Amino acid sequence: LSGELTMSRQMMYFPGGFASISPNLNRILYLTRFGAPEANMRSINISNIDGTGEIVHASGNIQQIPVWSKDNSKFYYYDQDLGAFIGQEGAAPQPLPDFNSAYTVQWIDDNRFIGAVGPAGGWKLLLGTVDGPTGVIYSTPISSGTMNFTLNR
């Protein structure tokens, strides 16, 4: 095995990973810090896998790596001050108020995603769609601990 340096850029390291690579392996989403360190603000950057064509999609109190949709065209991200969004290159972020405070969001297919919201008032497992309403798949009155789930395709 051999490796090759594809990009040299200061990125944020998170225990869960440093970047999100698109399913087709052509694009990468990563976070960079901006402003005063104590403000803890970050920008979502999108580039080709080799680091070219970099753009800043959004900036704010973004603490988690965004998650790509299965068709490589959209991504989910959460700003702790403004809420949850679907991002897409060249388009304004689409707010997802039902997914504010969602944990472990995963895409099911090109337009549907799932996430757990809680624990205040109990946990809910939500099914979201890009252009439709959010549905509650499962709920529990337990307002402590965590809700874990996995997707089998």
N, C-alpha and C positions, 0 to 999 in steps of 0.2 A: 504494500500500500504506500501511496505517496500523497502528499498534500500540496496545496497551492494557495498562496495568499491571494484572496479575491478582493479584499477591501481593507483599507487602513483608515479607521475613523474612531474617535472616542465615542463609546456607547455606554449605556447604563448596564450594569450586570445585576440580574435578579436571580435568586436561587432557582426559580422555575424556568430560567432561560434568558437569553440576552436579546433575542430577536424572534420574529415570526416570518418564516419563509413561506411564500405562496405555494399552494399544492402543485402547480406546474413547474416549480423551482426557478422561476424567472424573476420574481420580485421579492423584496425583503422590507419588512416594517421593523423599525427600531426606535427607541426613545433616546433623546439627548437632553441634557439639563440646560436650562437657560435662566438668566437672571441671577439674583443673589442666591448663594447656596442655601441659606436659611429659609428661603421662600419655597424650596422643594418643588419647583415647577419644571415641566418637561414638554418637549415637542415630539410629536409623532412624525418620523421621517419615513419616506418611501423612496426606494431606489431600485435599480436593476440589481441583480445578484452580485455583479462585479463592482458596485458602488457608483456607477455612472447614473446620470439622470435623476439625481436626488432632488426631492421636493419636500417641503414641510407642509403636512396636511392640516394639523391642528396643534395648538399649544394650550397648556393649562395645567391643572392639578391631576395629571395622568400618572398613575402609579403602577399600572399593569400593562404588560405587552398586549397589543391588539391581537385579535384572532381572525384569520382569513376565512371567507366563505369557500365552499367547495369549488366554485367556478372561478376563483381568483379575482373576482371583480369588486368585492365588497369586504369590509371587515367590521367587527364589533370592537368598540372601546368604551371605556368608562372614565369620565372626568369627575373627580370627587366633589368639585364645586358646581358643575353644570349638569351632571347626570350621564346617562348612557346614550350612545349614538351608533348609528351605522355610518361608516365612512366609505367614500368611493372617490377615486382620483378624478379631479375635475368637477366635482359636485360638492354642494354644501352638505355638511353633516346632517343626518336625519335623526332627530331626537327620538328616544325610546323611553318615555316616562315610566312605563310599567316595569322596565328592567333596571331602574335605579336601585342601587345596592345589591345587584345580582352577583352571585358567585359562580365561578367555573362555567362560563358560557361556552357552549360548543355548537358548531354548525351541524345540522342534520343533512342538509342538501344546499342547493344554490340560494334558496329563499327562506328557509326555516332554521331556527336556532332554539336552543333550550338553555335554561339557567335556573338556579335556585335563588330565591329571595327570602330573607328572614334575618334574624330570628324574631324580631318584634312582632307579637301577635301570632307567632307560629311560622313554620316554614312552608313555602309554596314552590312547587316545581312548575315553571312557566314555559309555554311554547309560544315563541314569537315568530312573526312573519314580516318580511321586508315591507310589504304594502297592505297589511291587514291587521286585524285586532290580535291582541295577546290572549291566550287561553290558559286557564289553570288546569294542569294535568293531575296534580296531586297536592294535597295540603294536610298539614298536621298541626294540632294546637300546641305542640311542644315548642317552647321558645328558648331553648338552650341547645348547646352542642352545635353540630354542623349537619348539613344534608349532603351526602355524596351520591353521585350518579355516574353512570357510564353509558355510552351509546354503542349498540351493536348494529352493524350495518350488514 
